Every structure is written in C-alpha cells, then in structure tokens.
Amino acid sequence: MPPKPSKLGQLLLKRKLLTEEQLVEAMQQQAVSNRFLGAIVLERGWVGEEQLLRVLSEQYQMAFVRLTDDAIDRAAVAALPVKIAMHYRVVPLRLRDSTLTVALANPQDVGLADELRSALQERYRIEPVLSTEADVAKALKKYYGVGAETVSALVKEQETTIRLEAVGQAGLEDIEQLADDASVVKLVNQLILEAHHRRATDIHIEPYRDTLRLRYRIDGVLRTVEVPPAIRQLFPAIISRVKVLSNLNIVERRLPQDGRSSVKVGDQKLDLRISILPTPAGESVVVRILPDQMLLALKDLGFRKEDHDRLAHLIAQPHGLMFVTGPTGSGKTTTLYAMLKTINTDARKIITIEDPVEYEMEGVTQVQINAAIGLTFAQGLRSMLRHDPDVMMVGEVRDIETAELAIRIALTGHLVFSTLHTNDAASSVTRLLDMGVDPYLIVSSVRCFIAQRLVRLLCPHCKIEVPGDRPGLARMFRAEGCERCQRTGFFGRTAIYEILPITESLRDLIMQRSSADAIWRKAIEGGMRTMQQDGWEKVQEGLTTPEEILRVTSEQEDEILRVTKDEA
C-alpha cells in the first residue's frame, strides 16, 4: 500500500490551484457535510477533474494516465472478467508477469487492490493507477462492449425467465431512468441510448450462425460497435423486446415486419422506426432514430446564397412542381421539410402524403400511406384535393399514375413538392419520360429539379489546412481525429446540390425526348453548377474533403465537364 498521504488541501495550495480563502470555505463545508474535500472543490468548479487527479496521484503516490488506445493491452482486458471490471469500475491496462495494472477514478478506495486480488483468486498482484471517470467509463464500454455488464448478468441468469415489458400506458419510457434494471429491457435501452449519444441515425442488429454484429450508422457511415460475445445467447429475447416496443407480432418469425415506437432521453423524445427481416440465422433488425425536433431551415442546408435565393423565389410561387432527387439516404426528405417550413403560414393549407411520416410538423396535415388497405400515393392525392390545399407534398413519385396526378394538380393552381430516385437532376427528366409521362406535361408543370448528396463535415476541433492536391484546388483541410469526433475526423453532414431549372432551351430538348447527357450538357452551358462543383467549393471552404466528394458523385463527371469546356 502507498505511504500515508499528505493533506490534499496543502497540495492544492502549493500548486496554486486554490486560494487560502477557497480552502477555508471548502474545509468548513467538509466539516458540515463530511464529504471528500476533492469532491467539494470539483463541484464548486475551482479545480478541474484532471487537475485534481494529478494532485491526488502525488498525494497517494499513484501514476496518472489518460486511457488512449496505446495505453490498454488486450491481454490485460482478457485477464479481467467483465463482471469484476464493471463491478469495481476499473480498466485493465497492462499484464506483466503476475502484475495487473488497472486504472480507477477513486483513489480513496484503499481496499480496492486487495478486493480485486481476492476476486481474481490471488492470480495477480494489483497495481492501481489514476484516470478520469470519463476515461474509465469510455474504456469499459469500448473494450468490454456496450451493455457488457447487463449481458453478463443476464447470461448468468439464463435459467430464469427474462422479463419483457411493454411501453407503459402512462406515457413514454424514459430510457435513461431504466438504467438500473438488469434485464433485456435495460440492454435494449442501453443500445438505443448509446446510439443516440454517438449521434447515430440507424442501429443495425445482424445475427450470424455463432455471432451477433451491432453497427451504428454515424454521419452516413456504418461503424461496428463492440459487444460481448455472450450477447448472441440473448438475441431471441432482444428481438422479442424490440417487437414488444413497436407493437409487432412476437410469434411471427417468417415474414418481414415494420413498426414504430417512441422513447424519451431526458427531455428529448426519439421516434423509432423498426424494420425486421427474416434471415437463415434469425431476424435482422434495423432501428432508425428520428429526433422529434429535427426540422432545419432552408438556410441551414448548405445552399450557396445565390441558390438559396433562387429556391426561396421558386417555393414562393403559387403553383408548379418541384422535384428533389437522389438515392435513398441522400437527405431529400429533410430538404422538402425545410421548404415546407419556409412557407408554412396560417394563410396556407399544406397537406403531405408520405411513406412513412418522418417528422411531425406543426400546422401541416400529414398522411401516411397504407398499401394494405388501399391507401396509396395516388389514392391519397385524390382525397387530399377535396381538402382545398394550397401546397401538397408527395413523398415519392413511383409510377405513372402518381406522376400524372402530381403534374395535373400542379397545372390546376397548386404548389407540389415530391422526390424521385435518380442519380442527378438531368436523369429525372428521362425517368419521368420512361414512366410514360408526356413531354408537354413535364415542360408545362415542372419548375426545377434539385439533385443532392450528403457529405461528411470535417471536425472543426481537429482539422488542419494542407496544400491542395488537385488542379484548381488552392487549399484543403484534413482532420486528425479527436475525442469529440470519436477519432473519425468528421462531425455532422451537409449536402451538395445541383439545381436544374426548366428553361426555354431545356424545354425544347425535353419535347424532343433528348438524352439525360444532352440535357445535362445544355444545363451546364446555361450556367448550372454540378454537385461535384458545389462539392469542390465546400472543400476549399474547409467543410469537407475531396475523398468525400468523390465518394458520393459520379466518377465520369470530371470527364464530361472537360469535354464540355473543350467543345465550348
């Protein structure tokens, strides 16, 4: 054991971290409350946690470490069972011969080393070091997996019936307040809570023959999350809990199922969209997480001022049709909602028909399609007209019937927004033509096509400027990765756009049923900026990287732009 420590207050004074007045005040409070002096000065904000721990490391003659990846040895993690690590809140760092070095955040637990040695059946000598409480919690989660303590407790109690609880009738479950219950309820809540804290938009739970893979989609990229191997034994119970949470059929395991639910995290409500797909190894689950307050303004979406002003003018028109295009997950719905938010006033009646309704909008009548009972986009559009709308939003144009209805509604004095699944703005024209829409209907109703992709934003806390590595790219930025961006170098996303207004020259090409390439070239000659050009501008502004732009845009675009310039 370390020698008897010197007084903490004297060390804080010596290092000039406290004034004598502050120390006297803290000691007076300590005498009344019988609390640890360090906790009092930490609570008052006089000393930071790391500063305090460095002083305590001197007092108790224990090393202070930051728990980086280099500091933790996997062999040490394997030597300390999850149950012991979680119970004592210690992180194993190194295993050398018979000495196991562990990090803890509370140096006052003088009997901890003996308790650990006893719990490990005297196999190792314990050498404690100090680290911050946040570092300890993060390392435990990373090296033992999300929900490791819960999984360990549940596997131990496999012979008992695992409790599954439905959402209470009194209201939403607050998943932060259910953290003390060692059950599958707690485990599923931990997976959702961890995903929310990591800013994930989707949770993927994928079973295989002997393993279970958990992945979170963060900033559009899937990332594998460490989970205890024993979680595979609990997978049937996890599936059942998810089904109960979303009011799905627990017994049905052969057919896909889709459901929804809502939970609370503190004061915030999260809407969950749950999809279950049967596979040979079990049912695969995807949970989409949608915060109920996620509606952005048009100015926050990444448009240049010139493009923003053009769009603001277009959506202020009393009639016409506007399409937002792109693949699944490119942010089309967010852009549509931002447009609706801009024109959502008491003077307008706005109705949407969606599959599904992503976010609830105050002042907007939202309808969710239900093909099982015949409520399709086309059927919904017909009914919506009887409600005297000024503005209508159709979640997606999938067929000729819906396309012609949306166009005819726009031609009869309504403003209509919708989406198409195409790779670029020019391809949207040929997509409508391929559906069977007559060219004259397109040129007389459509105001513009907007194509978009989402790119990751560089982390503002760790990005640095580097020389440009492409012709015409004067400067660019790279991110080294830090704690705030989870070492990825990216934090958040923005969109890159191309806006294709239907001009007179394009109307002639559409009437001639010209190809998408011909329409695109003519649009570029007329001044259209492509998504890739918009992306390079965002690279020079230090918002993202060239790799991100190339990841989401066509590799052939540079060549087409070059040929167009040569011809000019």
C-alpha positions as CSV (number, residue, x, y, z in Angstrom):
1,M,0.0,0.0,0.0
2,P,1.2,3.6,-0.7
3,P,2.5,5.5,2.3
4,K,0.2,7.7,4.3
5,P,-0.8,10.7,2.1
6,S,-0.2,14.3,2.8
7,K,-3.1,16.7,3.1
8,L,-4.9,17.3,-0.1
9,G,-5.6,21.0,0.8
10,Q,-1.9,21.7,1.3
11,L,-1.0,20.3,-2.1
12,L,-3.8,22.3,-3.8
13,L,-2.4,25.4,-2.2
14,K,1.2,24.5,-3.1
15,R,0.2,24.1,-6.7
16,K,-1.8,27.4,-6.5
17,L,-5.0,25.6,-7.6
18,L,-6.8,27.0,-4.6
19,T,-6.6,30.3,-2.7
20,E,-6.5,30.2,1.1
21,E,-10.0,31.6,1.2
22,Q,-11.3,28.9,-1.0
23,L,-9.6,26.2,1.0
24,V,-11.1,27.6,4.3
25,E,-14.6,27.7,2.7
26,A,-14.2,24.1,1.4
27,M,-13.0,22.8,4.7
28,Q,-15.9,24.5,6.5
29,Q,-18.3,22.8,4.1
30,Q,-16.5,19.5,4.6
31,A,-16.9,19.7,8.3
32,V,-20.6,20.1,8.0
33,S,-21.2,17.6,5.2
34,N,-18.5,15.1,6.0
35,R,-17.7,14.9,2.2
36,F,-14.4,14.4,0.4
37,L,-12.6,17.7,0.0
38,G,-11.8,17.0,-3.6
39,A,-15.5,16.5,-4.4
40,I,-16.3,19.8,-2.9
41,V,-13.7,21.8,-4.9
42,L,-14.6,19.9,-8.0
43,E,-18.3,20.7,-7.5
44,R,-17.5,24.4,-7.0
45,G,-15.6,24.5,-10.3
46,W,-12.4,25.7,-8.6
47,V,-10.4,22.8,-9.9
48,G,-10.8,20.6,-13.0
49,E,-11.1,16.8,-12.7
50,E,-7.7,16.1,-14.3
51,Q,-6.0,18.8,-12.2
52,L,-7.5,17.2,-9.1
53,L,-6.5,13.7,-10.1
54,R,-2.9,14.8,-10.8
55,V,-2.7,16.2,-7.3
56,L,-4.2,13.0,-5.9
57,S,-1.7,11.0,-7.8
58,E,1.0,12.9,-5.9
59,Q,-0.8,12.5,-2.7
60,Y,-1.3,8.8,-3.0
61,Q,1.8,8.1,-5.0
62,M,-0.1,6.6,-7.9
63,A,0.6,7.4,-11.5
64,F,-2.0,9.4,-13.5
65,V,-2.7,8.2,-17.1
66,R,-5.0,9.1,-19.9
67,L,-6.7,6.0,-21.4
68,T,-5.7,6.1,-25.0
69,D,-5.7,3.1,-27.3
70,D,-1.9,2.7,-26.8
71,A,-2.3,2.6,-23.0
72,I,-4.6,-0.5,-23.0
73,D,-3.3,-4.0,-23.6
74,R,-5.8,-6.6,-24.9
75,A,-4.2,-9.3,-22.9
76,A,-4.9,-7.3,-19.7
77,V,-8.6,-7.0,-20.8
78,A,-8.8,-10.7,-21.3
79,A,-7.4,-11.3,-17.8
80,L,-10.0,-9.3,-16.0
81,P,-13.6,-10.6,-16.4
82,V,-16.3,-8.2,-17.4
83,K,-18.2,-8.8,-14.2
84,I,-15.3,-7.7,-12.0
85,A,-14.3,-4.8,-14.2
86,M,-17.8,-3.4,-14.2
87,H,-18.4,-4.0,-10.5
88,Y,-15.3,-2.2,-9.4
89,R,-15.2,0.3,-12.3
90,V,-11.6,-0.4,-13.2
91,V,-9.9,-0.7,-16.6
92,P,-7.1,-3.2,-17.0
93,L,-4.1,-1.6,-18.7
94,R,-1.1,-4.0,-18.7
95,L,-0.3,-7.5,-17.7
96,R,3.4,-8.0,-16.9
97,D,4.4,-11.4,-15.4
98,S,2.0,-11.6,-12.5
99,T,1.3,-7.9,-12.1
100,L,-2.0,-6.5,-13.5
101,T,-2.1,-2.7,-13.8
102,V,-5.6,-1.2,-13.5
103,A,-6.9,2.3,-13.9
104,L,-9.5,3.7,-11.4
105,A,-11.1,7.1,-10.8
106,N,-11.4,6.9,-7.0
107,P,-8.0,6.8,-5.2
108,Q,-9.7,6.8,-1.7
109,D,-10.8,3.2,-2.2
110,V,-7.8,1.9,-0.2
111,G,-9.0,-1.7,-0.1
112,L,-9.7,-2.0,-3.8
113,A,-6.4,-3.7,-4.7
114,D,-7.0,-6.4,-2.0
115,E,-10.6,-6.9,-3.2
116,L,-9.5,-7.3,-6.8
117,R,-6.8,-9.7,-5.9
118,S,-9.3,-11.8,-3.9
119,A,-11.8,-11.7,-6.8
120,L,-9.2,-12.9,-9.2
121,Q,-8.3,-15.8,-6.8
122,E,-4.8,-14.3,-6.0
123,R,-3.6,-14.9,-9.5
124,Y,-2.2,-11.4,-10.0
125,R,-0.7,-8.6,-7.9
126,I,-2.7,-5.4,-8.5
127,E,-1.0,-2.1,-9.4
128,P,-3.6,0.8,-9.4
129,V,-3.2,4.0,-11.4
130,L,-5.5,7.0,-11.6
131,S,-7.5,8.2,-14.6
132,T,-10.6,10.4,-15.1
133,E,-14.0,9.0,-14.6
134,A,-15.0,9.8,-18.2
135,D,-12.0,7.9,-19.5
136,V,-12.7,4.9,-17.3
137,A,-16.4,4.8,-18.4
138,K,-15.5,5.1,-22.1
139,A,-12.8,2.4,-22.0
140,L,-15.1,0.0,-20.2
141,K,-17.7,0.5,-22.9
142,K,-15.2,0.2,-25.7
143,Y,-13.2,-2.8,-24.6
144,Y,-15.9,-4.8,-22.9
145,G,-18.7,-3.8,-25.2
146,V,-22.0,-1.8,-25.0
147,G,-24.2,-3.3,-22.3
148,A,-21.5,-5.8,-21.2
149,E,-22.5,-5.7,-17.5
150,T,-26.1,-6.3,-18.4
151,V,-25.3,-9.2,-20.8
152,S,-23.1,-10.8,-18.1
153,A,-25.9,-10.7,-15.5
154,L,-28.5,-12.0,-17.9
155,V,-26.4,-14.8,-19.2
156,K,-25.7,-15.9,-15.7
157,E,-29.5,-15.9,-15.0
158,Q,-30.4,-17.7,-18.3
159,E,-32.3,-20.4,-16.4
160,T,-34.8,-17.7,-15.1
161,T,-37.5,-16.1,-17.3
162,I,-36.2,-12.9,-18.9
163,R,-38.6,-10.1,-18.2
164,L,-40.1,-8.3,-21.2
165,E,-42.1,-5.2,-20.5
166,A,-44.3,-3.2,-22.9
167,V,-44.4,0.6,-23.1
168,G,-46.2,1.9,-20.0
169,Q,-49.7,3.2,-20.5
170,A,-48.9,6.4,-18.6
171,G,-46.6,7.7,-21.3
172,L,-43.3,7.2,-23.0
173,E,-40.5,5.2,-21.4
174,D,-37.6,7.3,-20.3
175,I,-34.7,5.0,-21.2
176,E,-32.2,6.9,-19.1
177,Q,-34.3,6.2,-15.9
178,L,-34.4,2.4,-16.6
179,A,-30.6,2.0,-16.3
180,D,-30.6,0.1,-13.0
181,D,-32.7,-2.9,-14.1
182,A,-30.7,-6.0,-15.1
183,S,-33.0,-7.2,-17.8
184,V,-33.3,-7.3,-21.6
185,V,-35.3,-4.1,-21.2
186,K,-32.2,-2.4,-19.9
187,L,-30.0,-4.0,-22.5
188,V,-32.1,-2.7,-25.4
189,N,-32.3,0.7,-23.8
190,Q,-28.6,0.8,-23.5
191,L,-28.1,0.0,-27.2
192,I,-30.6,2.9,-28.1
193,L,-29.1,5.3,-25.6
194,E,-25.5,4.6,-26.8
195,A,-26.6,5.1,-30.4
196,H,-28.2,8.4,-29.5
197,H,-25.1,9.6,-27.7
198,R,-22.9,8.7,-30.6
199,R,-25.3,10.7,-33.0
200,A,-26.3,7.5,-34.9
201,T,-29.2,7.6,-37.2
202,D,-29.6,3.8,-37.5
203,I,-29.0,0.8,-35.4
204,H,-28.2,-2.5,-37.3
205,I,-28.5,-5.7,-35.3
206,E,-27.4,-8.6,-37.5
207,P,-27.4,-12.2,-36.4
208,Y,-25.0,-14.8,-37.9
209,R,-24.6,-18.5,-37.0
210,D,-22.4,-18.0,-34.0
211,T,-22.1,-14.3,-33.6
212,L,-24.2,-11.1,-33.4
213,R,-23.0,-7.9,-35.1
214,L,-24.1,-4.5,-33.9
215,R,-23.4,-1.5,-36.1
216,Y,-24.4,2.2,-35.8
217,R,-24.7,4.5,-38.9
218,I,-22.9,7.7,-37.9
219,D,-22.7,10.6,-40.3
220,G,-23.9,8.2,-43.1
221,V,-21.2,5.6,-42.5
222,L,-21.7,2.2,-40.7
223,R,-19.4,1.6,-37.8
224,T,-19.1,-1.7,-35.9
225,V,-19.8,-1.5,-32.2
226,E,-18.0,-3.7,-29.7
227,V,-20.4,-6.0,-27.9
228,P,-19.8,-9.0,-25.6
229,P,-19.8,-12.3,-27.5
230,A,-22.3,-13.7,-25.0
231,I,-24.9,-11.3,-26.4
232,R,-25.6,-13.9,-29.1
233,Q,-27.4,-16.1,-26.4
234,L,-29.8,-13.2,-25.7
235,F,-30.7,-12.4,-29.3
236,P,-34.1,-14.1,-29.3
237,A,-35.0,-12.1,-26.2
238,I,-33.7,-8.9,-27.7
239,I,-35.8,-9.4,-30.8
240,S,-38.9,-10.0,-28.7
241,R,-38.2,-6.9,-26.7
242,V,-37.9,-4.8,-29.9
243,K,-41.2,-6.3,-31.2
244,V,-43.0,-5.5,-27.9
245,L,-41.6,-2.0,-28.0
246,S,-43.0,-1.4,-31.5
247,N,-46.3,-3.4,-31.1
248,L,-45.3,-6.2,-33.6
249,N,-46.2,-9.8,-33.7
250,I,-43.8,-11.6,-31.3
251,V,-44.7,-15.1,-32.7
252,E,-44.2,-14.3,-36.4
253,R,-40.6,-15.0,-37.4
254,R,-41.1,-15.9,-41.1
255,L,-42.3,-12.6,-42.6
256,P,-40.8,-9.1,-42.6
257,Q,-42.4,-6.7,-40.1
258,D,-42.3,-2.9,-39.8
259,G,-43.3,-0.9,-36.7
260,R,-42.7,2.3,-34.8
261,S,-42.2,3.5,-31.3
262,S,-41.2,6.4,-29.2
263,V,-38.9,6.8,-26.2
264,K,-37.5,9.6,-24.1
265,V,-33.9,10.6,-23.4
266,G,-34.1,13.2,-20.7
267,D,-36.3,15.9,-22.1
268,Q,-36.0,14.8,-25.7
269,K,-38.4,12.5,-27.5
270,L,-37.0,10.0,-30.0
271,D,-39.2,8.4,-32.7
272,L,-38.1,4.9,-33.7
273,R,-38.8,3.2,-37.0
274,I,-38.3,-0.5,-36.7
275,S,-37.8,-3.0,-39.6
276,I,-37.4,-6.7,-39.1
277,L,-36.3,-9.0,-41.8
278,P,-36.1,-12.9,-41.5
279,T,-32.7,-14.5,-42.4
280,P,-31.4,-18.1,-42.0
281,A,-29.6,-17.1,-38.8
282,G,-32.5,-15.3,-37.3
283,E,-34.3,-12.0,-37.7
284,S,-32.2,-9.0,-38.7
285,V,-33.3,-5.6,-37.1
286,V,-32.8,-2.0,-38.2
287,V,-33.9,0.8,-35.9
288,R,-34.0,4.3,-37.4
289,I,-33.7,7.0,-34.8
290,L,-35.5,10.2,-35.5
291,P,-35.4,13.1,-33.0
292,D,-38.8,14.8,-32.9
293,Q,-37.2,18.2,-33.3
294,M,-35.0,17.9,-36.4
295,L,-36.6,20.3,-38.8
296,L,-33.9,22.6,-40.4
297,A,-34.4,25.9,-42.1
298,L,-33.6,26.2,-45.8
299,K,-30.6,28.5,-45.0
300,D,-29.1,25.7,-42.8
301,L,-28.9,23.0,-45.5
302,G,-25.7,24.1,-47.3
303,F,-27.0,26.1,-50.2
304,R,-25.0,29.0,-51.6
305,K,-26.7,32.4,-51.2
306,E,-27.4,32.5,-54.9
307,D,-29.0,29.1,-54.9
308,H,-30.9,29.8,-51.7
309,D,-32.4,33.0,-53.1
310,R,-33.4,31.1,-56.3
311,L,-35.1,28.4,-54.3
312,A,-36.8,30.9,-52.0
313,H,-38.2,32.6,-55.1
314,L,-39.4,29.3,-56.6
315,I,-41.2,28.0,-53.5
316,A,-42.9,31.3,-53.0
317,Q,-44.8,30.8,-56.3
318,P,-48.5,29.9,-56.2
319,H,-48.2,26.8,-58.4
320,G,-45.8,24.5,-60.1
321,L,-44.0,21.2,-59.4
322,M,-40.5,20.8,-57.8
323,F,-38.6,17.5,-57.6
324,V,-35.8,16.7,-55.2
325,T,-33.8,13.7,-56.4
326,G,-31.1,11.4,-55.2
327,P,-30.7,7.9,-53.8
328,T,-32.1,6.6,-50.5
329,G,-30.4,8.4,-47.6
330,S,-29.4,11.5,-49.5
331,G,-31.4,13.9,-47.4
332,K,-34.3,14.5,-49.8
333,T,-37.0,14.5,-47.1
334,T,-35.0,16.9,-45.0
335,T,-34.8,19.3,-47.9
336,L,-38.5,19.0,-48.6
337,Y,-39.4,19.7,-45.0
338,A,-37.2,22.7,-44.9
339,M,-39.0,24.1,-48.0
340,L,-42.4,23.4,-46.3
341,K,-41.2,25.0,-43.1
342,T,-40.3,28.2,-45.1
343,I,-43.8,28.6,-46.5
344,N,-45.8,27.2,-43.6
345,T,-48.0,30.1,-42.6
346,D,-51.6,30.4,-41.4
347,A,-52.5,31.7,-44.8
348,R,-51.6,28.3,-46.5
349,K,-53.2,24.9,-46.2
350,I,-50.4,22.3,-46.6
351,I,-51.0,18.6,-46.9
352,T,-48.4,15.8,-47.2
353,I,-48.7,12.1,-48.0
354,E,-45.6,10.1,-47.0
355,D,-44.3,6.6,-46.5
356,P,-43.6,6.9,-43.6
357,V,-44.2,10.3,-42.0
358,E,-40.6,11.1,-40.9
359,Y,-41.1,14.1,-38.7
360,E,-44.2,15.7,-37.3
361,M,-44.8,19.3,-38.5
362,E,-46.9,21.7,-36.6
363,G,-49.6,23.3,-38.9
364,V,-49.2,20.7,-41.6
365,T,-51.7,17.9,-42.3
366,Q,-49.7,14.7,-42.7
367,V,-51.0,11.4,-44.1
368,Q,-49.1,8.1,-44.1
369,I,-49.8,5.7,-46.9
370,N,-51.1,2.2,-46.1
371,A,-51.0,0.0,-49.2
372,A,-52.5,-2.9,-47.3
373,I,-55.9,-1.1,-47.1
374,G,-55.6,0.6,-50.5
375,L,-54.2,4.0,-49.3
376,T,-51.6,4.6,-52.0
377,F,-49.9,7.8,-53.1
378,A,-52.3,8.1,-56.0
379,Q,-55.4,7.4,-53.9
380,G,-54.3,9.8,-51.2
381,L,-53.7,12.5,-53.7
382,R,-57.2,12.3,-55.0
383,S,-58.6,12.6,-51.5
384,M,-56.3,15.4,-50.5
385,L,-57.6,17.6,-53.3
386,R,-61.0,17.6,-51.5
387,H,-59.4,19.3,-48.5
388,D,-58.7,22.5,-50.5
389,P,-54.9,22.6,-50.2
390,D,-52.6,25.3,-51.4
391,V,-49.4,23.2,-51.1
392,M,-49.1,19.5,-51.4
393,M,-46.1,17.2,-50.8
394,V,-45.9,13.7,-52.2
395,G,-43.3,11.6,-50.5
396,E,-42.2,9.9,-53.7
397,V,-43.3,9.5,-57.3
398,R,-43.1,5.8,-58.1
399,D,-45.4,5.2,-61.0
400,I,-47.1,6.9,-64.0
401,E,-50.4,7.3,-62.1
402,T,-48.8,9.2,-59.2
403,A,-46.6,11.3,-61.6
404,E,-49.5,12.4,-63.8
405,L,-51.7,13.2,-60.8
406,A,-49.0,15.3,-59.2
407,I,-48.4,17.1,-62.6
408,R,-52.1,17.8,-63.2
409,I,-52.5,19.1,-59.6
410,A,-49.7,21.5,-60.2
411,L,-51.3,22.6,-63.5
412,T,-54.6,23.4,-61.7
413,G,-53.0,26.0,-59.5
414,H,-51.3,24.1,-56.6
415,L,-47.7,24.1,-55.5
416,V,-46.5,20.5,-55.4
417,F,-43.2,19.0,-54.0
418,S,-42.0,15.5,-54.5
419,T,-39.0,13.2,-54.8
420,L,-37.5,10.9,-57.4
421,H,-34.8,8.2,-57.1
422,T,-32.3,9.3,-59.8
423,N,-28.6,9.9,-59.8
424,D,-28.6,13.5,-61.0
425,A,-31.0,16.3,-61.9
426,A,-31.0,15.7,-65.7
427,S,-31.8,12.0,-65.3
428,S,-35.0,13.0,-63.5
429,V,-36.4,14.1,-66.9
430,T,-35.7,10.8,-68.6
431,R,-37.0,9.0,-65.6
432,L,-40.4,10.7,-65.9
433,L,-40.4,10.0,-69.7
434,D,-39.6,6.4,-69.1
435,M,-42.6,6.2,-66.7
436,G,-44.8,7.3,-69.6
437,V,-45.3,10.9,-68.8
438,D,-45.9,13.1,-71.9
439,P,-43.1,15.7,-72.5
440,Y,-45.6,18.5,-72.8
441,L,-46.8,17.8,-69.2
442,I,-43.2,18.0,-67.9
443,V,-42.4,21.3,-69.5
444,S,-45.6,22.9,-68.6
445,S,-45.6,21.9,-64.9
446,V,-42.1,21.3,-63.5
447,R,-40.3,24.4,-62.2
448,C,-36.9,22.7,-61.4
449,F,-35.2,19.5,-60.4
450,I,-32.8,19.5,-57.4
451,A,-30.3,16.7,-57.1
452,Q,-28.3,16.2,-53.8
453,R,-26.0,14.1,-51.9
454,L,-24.8,14.1,-48.2
455,V,-21.1,14.5,-47.4
456,R,-19.5,14.4,-44.0
457,L,-18.2,17.6,-42.4
458,L,-14.7,17.8,-41.1
459,C,-14.5,18.0,-37.3
460,P,-13.9,21.7,-36.5
461,H,-11.9,20.8,-33.4
462,C,-9.1,18.9,-35.1
463,K,-9.0,19.9,-38.8
464,I,-5.8,21.5,-40.2
465,E,-5.1,23.1,-43.5
466,V,-2.9,21.3,-46.0
467,P,-1.8,22.1,-49.6
468,G,-4.4,21.3,-52.3
469,D,-3.7,18.1,-54.3
470,R,-5.8,18.7,-57.4
471,P,-5.6,21.3,-60.2
472,G,-7.5,24.4,-59.2
473,L,-7.8,23.3,-55.6
474,A,-5.8,26.1,-53.9
475,R,-6.3,24.7,-50.4
476,M,-7.9,21.9,-48.5
477,F,-8.2,20.6,-44.9
478,R,-7.7,17.3,-43.2
479,A,-8.8,16.2,-39.7
480,E,-6.5,14.2,-37.5
481,G,-9.3,12.8,-35.3
482,C,-10.1,13.7,-31.7
483,E,-12.4,12.7,-28.8
484,R,-15.2,14.9,-30.0
485,C,-15.4,13.2,-33.4
486,Q,-14.7,9.7,-32.0
487,R,-11.3,9.7,-33.8
488,T,-13.0,9.7,-37.2
489,G,-12.1,13.3,-38.3
490,F,-15.8,14.0,-39.2
491,F,-18.6,15.5,-37.2
492,G,-22.0,16.0,-38.9
493,R,-23.1,16.3,-42.5
494,T,-24.1,18.8,-45.1
495,A,-25.4,18.5,-48.6
496,I,-24.0,19.2,-52.1
497,Y,-26.5,20.2,-54.7
498,E,-27.2,20.8,-58.4
499,I,-30.2,22.9,-59.3
500,L,-31.7,22.4,-62.8
501,P,-34.4,25.0,-63.6
502,I,-36.5,24.2,-66.6
503,T,-35.5,27.0,-69.1
504,E,-36.7,27.5,-72.7
505,S,-33.7,25.7,-74.2
506,L,-34.3,22.7,-71.9
507,R,-38.0,22.7,-72.8
508,D,-37.1,22.2,-76.5
509,L,-34.8,19.2,-75.6
510,I,-37.4,17.7,-73.4
511,M,-40.1,17.9,-76.1
512,Q,-37.6,16.1,-78.4
513,R,-37.1,13.4,-75.7
514,S,-33.4,14.1,-75.7
515,S,-31.0,12.0,-73.5
516,A,-30.0,12.9,-70.0
517,D,-26.4,13.7,-71.1
518,A,-27.7,16.2,-73.7
519,I,-30.0,17.8,-71.1
520,W,-27.1,18.0,-68.6
521,R,-24.6,19.5,-71.2
522,K,-27.2,22.1,-72.1
523,A,-27.8,22.9,-68.5
524,I,-24.1,23.3,-67.8
525,E,-23.7,25.6,-70.8
526,G,-26.6,27.6,-69.3
527,G,-24.6,28.1,-66.1
528,M,-25.8,25.1,-63.9
529,R,-23.3,24.2,-61.2
530,T,-23.0,20.4,-60.8
531,M,-22.9,18.6,-57.4
532,Q,-19.2,17.9,-57.8
533,Q,-18.5,21.6,-58.5
534,D,-20.5,22.5,-55.4
535,G,-18.5,19.9,-53.5
536,W,-15.1,21.3,-54.6
537,E,-16.3,24.7,-53.4
538,K,-17.1,23.2,-50.0
539,V,-13.6,21.5,-50.0
540,Q,-11.9,24.9,-50.5
541,E,-14.1,26.4,-47.7
542,G,-12.7,23.7,-45.3
543,L,-16.0,21.9,-44.8
544,T,-15.2,18.5,-46.2
545,T,-12.5,16.5,-48.1
546,P,-12.0,15.6,-51.8
547,E,-12.5,11.9,-50.9
548,E,-16.0,12.7,-49.6
549,I,-17.0,14.4,-52.8
550,L,-15.7,11.6,-55.0
551,R,-17.4,9.1,-52.7
552,V,-20.9,10.4,-53.5
553,T,-20.6,11.8,-57.0
554,S,-20.1,10.3,-60.5
555,E,-16.5,9.5,-61.4
556,Q,-17.4,10.4,-65.0
557,E,-18.4,13.9,-64.2
558,D,-14.9,15.4,-64.5
559,E,-14.5,14.0,-67.9
560,I,-17.9,15.3,-69.1
561,L,-17.1,18.8,-67.7
562,R,-13.7,18.7,-69.5
563,V,-15.3,17.7,-72.9
564,T,-17.9,20.4,-72.5
565,K,-15.3,23.1,-71.9
566,D,-13.2,21.8,-74.9
567,E,-16.3,22.0,-77.2
568,A,-17.0,25.5,-76.0
